[in-house]
């Protein structure tokens, strides 16, 4: 139970964290693109183009839940089977 709970929580948290972390940078990149598409002159804002590190984000989104799942599996208590001996 703890294994799957860790996988779900870490997986959802990692994906949401990566998406929310990308939003501000992507929001800053949208206005110049909209202005260029409409034909209006684009002011030089001095902001560099945003290129997300997709490889690192993908590895983090895959590796972090996997590491947490392995850790929870290794540290979870094992179910002990009680064996009765015939007297």
MODELLER restraints for C-alpha pairs under 7 A, 6 or more apart:
rsr = mdl.restraints
at = mdl.atoms
rsr.add(forms.Gaussian(group=physical.xy_distance, feature=features.Distance(at['CA:2:A'], at['CA:72:A']), mean=6.59, stdev=0.5))
rsr.add(forms.Gaussian(group=physical.xy_distance, feature=features.Distance(at['CA:3:A'], at['CA:69:A']), mean=5.63, stdev=0.5))
rsr.add(forms.Gaussian(group=physical.xy_distance, feature=features.Distance(at['CA:3:A'], at['CA:72:A']), mean=5.39, stdev=0.5))
rsr.add(forms.Gaussian(group=physical.xy_distance, feature=features.Distance(at['CA:3:A'], at['CA:73:A']), mean=5.48, stdev=0.5))
rsr.add(forms.Gaussian(group=physical.xy_distance, feature=features.Distance(at['CA:6:A'], at['CA:68:A']), mean=6.51, stdev=0.5))
rsr.add(forms.Gaussian(group=physical.xy_distance, feature=features.Distance(at['CA:6:A'], at['CA:69:A']), mean=5.79, stdev=0.5))
rsr.add(forms.Gaussian(group=physical.xy_distance, feature=features.Distance(at['CA:6:A'], at['CA:72:A']), mean=6.84, stdev=0.5))
rsr.add(forms.Gaussian(group=physical.xy_distance, feature=features.Distance(at['CA:7:A'], at['CA:65:A']), mean=5.55, stdev=0.5))
rsr.add(forms.Gaussian(group=physical.xy_distance, feature=features.Distance(at['CA:7:A'], at['CA:68:A']), mean=6.93, stdev=0.5))
rsr.add(forms.Gaussian(group=physical.xy_distance, feature=features.Distance(at['CA:7:A'], at['CA:69:A']), mean=5.35, stdev=0.5))
rsr.add(forms.Gaussian(group=physical.xy_distance, feature=features.Distance(at['CA:10:A'], at['CA:65:A']), mean=4.94, stdev=0.5))
rsr.add(forms.Gaussian(group=physical.xy_distance, feature=features.Distance(at['CA:11:A'], at['CA:65:A']), mean=5.17, stdev=0.5))
rsr.add(forms.Gaussian(group=physical.xy_distance, feature=features.Distance(at['CA:14:A'], at['CA:61:A']), mean=5.56, stdev=0.5))
rsr.add(forms.Gaussian(group=physical.xy_distance, feature=features.Distance(at['CA:15:A'], at['CA:61:A']), mean=6.09, stdev=0.5))
rsr.add(forms.Gaussian(group=physical.xy_distance, feature=features.Distance(at['CA:18:A'], at['CA:57:A']), mean=6.92, stdev=0.5))
rsr.add(forms.Gaussian(group=physical.xy_distance, feature=features.Distance(at['CA:25:A'], at['CA:50:A']), mean=6.67, stdev=0.5))
rsr.add(forms.Gaussian(group=physical.xy_distance, feature=features.Distance(at['CA:29:A'], at['CA:50:A']), mean=6.84, stdev=0.5))
rsr.add(forms.Gaussian(group=physical.xy_distance, feature=features.Distance(at['CA:32:A'], at['CA:42:A']), mean=6.15, stdev=0.5))
rsr.add(forms.Gaussian(group=physical.xy_distance, feature=features.Distance(at['CA:35:A'], at['CA:41:A']), mean=6.88, stdev=0.5))
rsr.add(forms.Gaussian(group=physical.xy_distance, feature=features.Distance(at['CA:35:A'], at['CA:42:A']), mean=6.06, stdev=0.5))
rsr.add(forms.Gaussian(group=physical.xy_distance, feature=features.Distance(at['CA:36:A'], at['CA:42:A']), mean=6.20, stdev=0.5))
